[in-house]
Amino acid sequence: MDILSILQLFGGVGLFLFGMSLMGSSLELLAGGSLQQILEALTTSKKKGVGEIKGWALGTGVTAIIQSSAATTIMLIGFVNAGIMKIGQAIPVVLGANVGSTATAQILRLGDIGSGNLVLKLLKPSSFAPMLVGVGAFIVLFSKKKRLKNIAGILIGLGVLFYGMTMMEQVFAPLKESPTFQKIFLSFQNPLLGIAAGLFITAVIQSSSASVGILQALSATGAVTFGTAIPIIIGQNLGKCMTILLGAIGANKNARRVSLSYLLFNVFGALFFFIVIYGLHYTIGIAFLSNPVNRGDIANLHLGFNLITSLILLPFSGQLAGLTEKIVGTEPVDEAEKEFMKLDDRLLQTPVIALDQCRNLMDQMIERIEKNYKLATGLISQYDEAAFALLDKNESFVDRCETVLTSYIIRIDRSVLSEDQKFMISEILNSISDLERIGDYCMNIAYEAKEMDEDQVSFSESGSKEMNLMIKAGKETLSCLFTAFRTRDRLMAIKVEPLSETIEQMKDIMKEHHIIRLQEGVCDAKSGATFFDLANCFDRISAHAGNVSLHVIKRMEANRSFDEMHGHAQEISGDDYIRIFEEYEKTYLLPVRNNAA
């Protein structure tokens, strides 16, 4: 083999890997994230054993489509690391993923089809590869539809994969008569050497499908026997664990248990087949080990290794989960920290689920703000140090949410998301800072309440009445906003801005009344400053709530022309806005106006 042949071999391997990657990624894009959603949602059942079978089947199907058990398992590591899935759910999927990884070898066995007539010739990969690439290229050049372009990617990927296979076969063809080559392959009949070779090649190229494809290409030389292929395939299944082990770096202990289950699967399979096959061979003898193999035989050996191993281990998924716990252990995590761990970088490979996790964290952020408003306003009438400490803890969580969510959500790939999901990203991104500011003003209210307690400041009966009305109006504002955010309630979203306008007017009237009380000596300067500061806090909370409501409305209306930065809810609600404002005027403004000093 000269330097040119070596370069052609690298080219063939490169085309093979590129074709497999393009085909898998195009299939994933065509599915639009549904594969990951199904994988995450449908791995449990109330009936014993059914969840494991479903998980196994899903792991097999998803991996057969995306052409990589490593990708599926790394996806699972992300799910477990984020707390979306439990280790018991993930292990059956891991077992199925190993079976699904054999799909590529089954496709490549088409190269064994004979050439007796035109129909059979057309079915050979070397014949239909140009057609696949040609049709795919034609679609890419002349179609603008995203779905058709993804289909074209599948066709081109499959065609390039077969081109790579054909190129490797052409490089290996002259070796058929080489005594040196024959001698090398005879040495692989030593099981330990064969396993080492398969492990090394697969670990280097990080794809068992590709290394099995190379072995299938070598089978065309006639030098590969069952005795040579079996240990190499065992080694290939061990070598593919390298990617998984690397993918577990930085994950929590539960996620590392997923990668360990993948390793244990392949180690068990290797030991099982090594003991059974070579135990029989060295006792009673296995005659067919010296027979040459073709592509189909290699594909079947690869399938048999993974299928039999997974069927043996599937009933023991629970015990396998327990074993991984004994080896790795479990990691207790703070409840608040668990929420942030759900934004795992591995989930960025599954944009739909990554976005769902952002939405879930946003809900947690809102829940803490809601609690803080109740705690902070309660401190005004009765200060409690324990409540203040809890409020401060919640505020730290809210602040961190803003930073973590912003940096994470901008990295989500929008290309596979639906139009509504794209609106959701904009809604979350534009709302985060306003929500964080609402949390800040809740904290400001708490600090004002703390100073009131320390300085023994209190409001007059008239001032307290007005402040209680303001607290009630602010509570209703946040209630309408958060209900709209969680349930997509259009009416609730529209109510927020008129409430915000009402609170702004209440603030101005309350300040006028309090100045009169100061002039009449009913209140002192210290209580006056606190009263003004609190009124401003409620006004700012309602203003930020109004901003968020416009982002929520834009998503519900699915109207990109609506300018939520400068527009108003009245633009889409019309007379409803005026009616709602008049109701709030009666509920809040009139009582404040009529409140005597």
Sequence and secondary structure as in RCSB ss.txt:
>XXXX:A:sequence
MDILSILQLFGGVGLFLFGMSLMGSSLELLAGGSLQQILEALTTSKKKGVGEIKGWALGTGVTAIIQSSAATTIM
LIGFVNAGIMKIGQAIPVVLGANVGSTATAQILRLGDIGSGNLVLKLLKPSSFAPMLVGVGAFIVLFSKKKRLKN
IAGILIGLGVLFYGMTMMEQVFAPLKESPTFQKIFLSFQNPLLGIAAGLFITAVIQSSSASVGILQALSATGAVT
FGTAIPIIIGQNLGKCMTILLGAIGANKNARRVSLSYLLFNVFGALFFFIVIYGLHYTIGIAFLSNPVNRGDIAN
LHLGFNLITSLILLPFSGQLAGLTEKIVGTEPVDEAEKEFMKLDDRLLQTPVIALDQCRNLMDQMIERIEKNYKL
ATGLISQYDEAAFALLDKNESFVDRCETVLTSYIIRIDRSVLSEDQKFMISEILNSISDLERIGDYCMNIAYEAK
EMDEDQVSFSESGSKEMNLMIKAGKETLSCLFTAFRTRDRLMAIKVEPLSETIEQMKDIMKEHHIIRLQEGVCDA
KSGATFFDLANCFDRISAHAGNVSLHVIKRMEANRSFDEMHGHAQEISGDDYIRIFEEYEKTYLLPVRNNAA
>XXXX:A:secstr
  HHHHHHHHHHHHHHHHHHHHHHHHHHHHHTTHHHHHHHHSS  SSTTHHHHHHHHHHHHHHHHHT HHHHHHH
HHHHHHTTSS HHHHHHHHHHHHHHTTHHHHHHGGGG   SSHHHHHHSHHHHHHHHHHHHHHHHHH   HHHHH
HHHHHHHHHHHHHHHHHHHHHHGGGGG HHHHHHHHHTTSHHHHHHHHHHHHHHHT HHHHHHHHHHHHTTT  B
HHHHHHHHHHHHHHTHHHHHHHTTT  HHHHHHHHHHHHHHHHHHHHHHHHHHHHHTTT  GGGGSB  HHHHHH
HHHHHHHHHHHHHGGGHHHHHHHHHHHH      HHHHHHHTS GGGGGSHHHHHHHHHHHHHHHHHHHHHHHHH
HHHHHHS  HHHHHHHHHHHHHHHHHHHHHHHHHTTS GGGS HHHHHHHHHHHHHHHHHHHHHHHHHHHHHHHH
HHHHHT    HHHHHHHHHHHHHHHHHHHHHHHHHHH  HHHHHHHHHHHHHHHHHHHHHHHHHHHHHHTTSS H
HHHHHHHHHHHHHHHHHHHHHHHHHHHHHHHHT TT  TTT  THHHHTHHHHHHHHHHIIIIIHHHHT   
